Structure formats: C-alpha cells, structure tokens
Amino acid sequence: MRTWDINTGRKKKKFRHSRSISTMVVANKGIRPILATAGVEKIIKLWDVDSGVLLRSLDGHLDQINSLSLWEGYQMLLISGSADRTLRIYDILSGECICVLVGHSESVLGCTIANYDDPIIVSCSDDLSLIQWDLKSVLEDFYYTADGDENLGSRN
C-alpha cells in the first residue's frame, strides 16, 4: 500500500504486508495520524503515516480480515471483522484485544460505527445478517467504574 502527495502526484510512503491488503482505516485524532491495514495475513498492522514506521501488529483472527472501523471517542478503538465469523475490538494504545464479538455464522464482510455519541457497531455477513452491537456496553464493562461497584471497569 502506498500514500501519495495529492498536490504533486508523487509517492510518499510504502506500507508492506506479505500478502494482499483488503481493508484500511486512518486515525487522525491523536498527535500523529495512524494507518491500520489488514487482509489475508490475519494480522492488523498499525503504521505511523508520516514516517512509514510499523508501530505494532495486532493478531488474534483465525482467517482473513475483511473490514476495519475506528472509534475515536474517549479511547481509540479499532474494530475488525473477519472471515473467521468474529469481530474483535482492540485498544489501539495498548494493542490489547479487549473483546471478541461472536454472532455471525459466516464471514464478516463489513463493520462500521453508528451514532458516535452512543456508539453502536453494525456488522454485515455472508450469512445475510446485519447485527448491531452495543459498543457503549463494551466500554462500560472494560473502562468505566460505577461508584461502589468493584466489578465494572476492570481496566481502570
């Protein structure tokens, strides 16, 4: 995969996978933009867009990754959809997979975030289904704590 200077038409950076890339997304909310790429390799690679340096590789999927989506709310989360019939939610800063979403019976073809303030993940699959996942619940389970409740927000 390459980036290009749209003003000059010149190549800027090259980002390499050993096999084909089927999806990508750019995070722009941080100090520097981060590019996430994935595909047949079953690995998500996070790149510094400006330097082209590979920052981290995220693994866990058992088959090709078909879709990436980004939520840049209180945390920077990357959601991936795979031919292994799952979606995974990664914390971009730590690189940790915080949740695996299971519900499709065939390959996940796409995923996106709907309603940014009260986030919902919407995924579609080869099984002809569309599933809405409550990202707010995932965030509450892993990041937030309620006063007096020791079981919520275990990541804090």
Protein Blocks (a to p, Z undefined) as FASTA:
>chain_A
ZZddfknopafbdcddfbdcfbdcddfkbmbdcdddddjkopacdddfknopafbdcehi
abdcfbdcddddfbccdddddfkopacdddfknopafbdcdfbfbdcfbdcdehjllccd
ddddfkopacdddfklmmmmmmmccehiakgoklZZ
